[in-house]
Amino acid sequence: MNAHMNKAGASAEYSGHLRPEEKQAWLKMIHQQHRRQLKKKRRIVLTTQMSILLTFLLIWEIAGRFKWIDVLIFSYPTKIFMQIGKDMLSGELWPHLWMTLTETAVGFLLGTLVGTLLAILIWWSPFLSKVLDPYMVVFNSMPKVALGPIFIVLFGGGFTAIVMTTLSITVIITTLVVNSAFHEVDPNLVKVVRTFGGSRRDVFRSVIFPASFPAIVSTLKVNVGMAWVGVIVGEFLVAKVGLGYLIIYGFQVFNFTLVLASLVLIALAATGMYQFVVYIERKLIRER
Amino acid sequence: MNAVMELKGVEHVYVSDREATLAIASMNLSVYPGEFISLVGPSGCGKTTLLSMMAGLLIPSKGQVLLHGRPVSGPDAEVGYMLQQDYLFPWRTILSNALIGLELQKSLTEERKQTVIHLLEGMGLGATMDLYPSQLSGGMRQRVALVRTLATEPQLLLLDEPFSALDYQTKLQLEDLVAETLKAQRKTAVLVTHDLGEAIAVSDRVIVLASSPGRIAKTFEVPEHIRESQPFYAREQEGFNELFHHIWKELEATERKE
């Protein structure tokens, strides 16, 4: 047995003289070495990231306390976190945070859904696609937030108007991205379905949709960012509740600590939502 | 004997913004049950157009395409089509890929599913059924594509250069497998290829096409003893090289006339 192993050609050059158990141990050692190195690199990156953040916060704090910068405008970190803490404890913050999160989630989900449905409709009817093309181009190039006042007149100054502003931003871009994903599907996969006598409906169900599913899911990530733009602008324009409203309110009473506190919350919430979508994406794609 | 597939005075015109071009001119062709014929010819001779017509994906501008004497008006369960590459759906498992034809034709029963599983096992794919296409080699994937085509039990198989994307060794193995499987199941087949050796090794008749417009230049019968032997050994048979040179000359002649 051993003699046979040694004859195994090229492998004898590096590890052929080892017995099978030893060879296993040797491979395991190399693998562990590799993993240790990777871990070390990750730690260095994380340390650098944390030190940048901490240095920034520290300089800001010192500059604020020693009045090197105008505290009224730039505030400083502990003051901002005290503000957040205070508003949380008094319960004043929650309705604002909750409202903004709801609006963003609704705008985001609805935008993706309506955009995808529109893309399906356009794929289904090439005639409709040709007819709608110039309108889509115009609407896509236009800064949609300019429609804000019209939405307020139409839907009143509240939840609906803000969600509509968000939709105006997310829907068209979703439609365009998803529709182009539909058209990028390999025509030969479609041919496979057609040779089996599949109808247009079959083509969509068994090829076009599953093939573009990853693209649809990745538009979710784009839409999260878009939805936040829509919601905050919408709240700037009309709202009485929400983080966007807090920013405008803080600005009007010249409480920039409140403005910055709202910004910090928006950054945290937006990142959280984005990470959630990334998590969902990974789950959905891995299932396949 | 009644032809499985018959082309009668078929002509086809391709229309573009610039012009209308004649792609196929007065084509007459009959394919008989159990026969294996190959179409060879320069690019632009309308080989794929012909296959698309036989598959019912394309309706000719003029003339008739008849399947068992009935005019073809669309894809038919009697006809199977195999493409240049496997084109397996990456999001489906191997078994699910092999069953797609039955699903689309709404004829998926437990019994037919078992038949497909047997087919996969017969081609050495038994262990791969729950894997995804990306986990298989090119040759294995093309074998899955063959099973997918055979799953709907078509009588006539249209093979559009199914070996062209494979490496040489895999290609030879797959040629043998396809030729034997089709012979064992008494299928009729039309193969499009640009590999002359392959055409002679697997088929009963080799049809040389000329281009612009696509038409039949000449038909060659493959001698009995080459036909009988496995494709791999057919290449060593007496007369193989002579036939190869004959067809080669004919191909060169059609290309020079243009």
Interface residues (C-beta under 8 A of the other chain):
Chain A: D186 N188 L189 K191 V192 V193 R194 T195 F196 G197 G198 D202 S206 V207 P210 A211 F213 R288
Chain B: A55 L57 G74 P75 D76 A77 V79 G80 Y81 L83 Q84 Q85 Y87 F89 P90 W91 I100 G101 E103 L104 Q105 Y132 R148 T152
